[in-house]
Amino acid sequence: MGTHEAGNAPSQRQRRELKEISDLVVRDLEGILKAMQSAADQISSGRSAEEIDDGGYQLYLARTDPQDRSSRTEAVLYALNHEEFYSHLEKAAGESGLCLEEETRLEVELPEAEFEENMITGGFEKYKGLAVEHHNQCLEELMVAVCYRLRERGFALACVPDEDVIFYLPVGRG
C-alpha cells in the first residue's frame, strides 16, 4: 500500500486494501465481539448481570445510573490495552504485506523564535511550541476502516491515547 499526501483521499486500490486489512483485524477480534454480543443478547432477554456468560473476557456494563446496580444496563463495554490493539492492527497489516512501522514519519514542529528588547536575533530558550510526533497516515486510515467495520456490526470504538481502546455495544431491548 503506497503512501499519499495528507489531505488526499485514498485511491480505490488503497481503500480496497484498507477494507481487506480491517476485515482481518475484525476477524482477529471476533472472540471479544462475540462475547460482547452474547452478553448484550442475554441482558436483552432479561438475564441479570450476575448470570451473564462473559465468554472469559472481562466485560463491563454501562448502566443508566452507575451508582444504582438495579438501574437498566445500556451497553456492554470491553477495554483493550492500546498496545494489544495496535498488535492486532500490525498483525493484520503484516499478513497483507504492509509494514506499519515503515509508514511512520517523524514530524518536528519548531517553536517560533522569541525576540526580546535589545536582541538582534531570536532565540529558542523557552522552547514554546516545540512538538515532536510520530505520524502514520496509513495507521490512522486503518483505524478509521476498523471503526467503520465495527460500526456496521453495531459496535462503537473509542481510543484513550496511550491507554485503552474501548469497545462499546448498546444493549437492545426486545
Helices and strands as residue ranges (DSSP letters): H 12-28, H 30-44, G 49-51, E 60-63, E 73-81, H 82-95, G 100-103, E 105-109, E 131-135, H 137-152, E 156-159, E 164-170
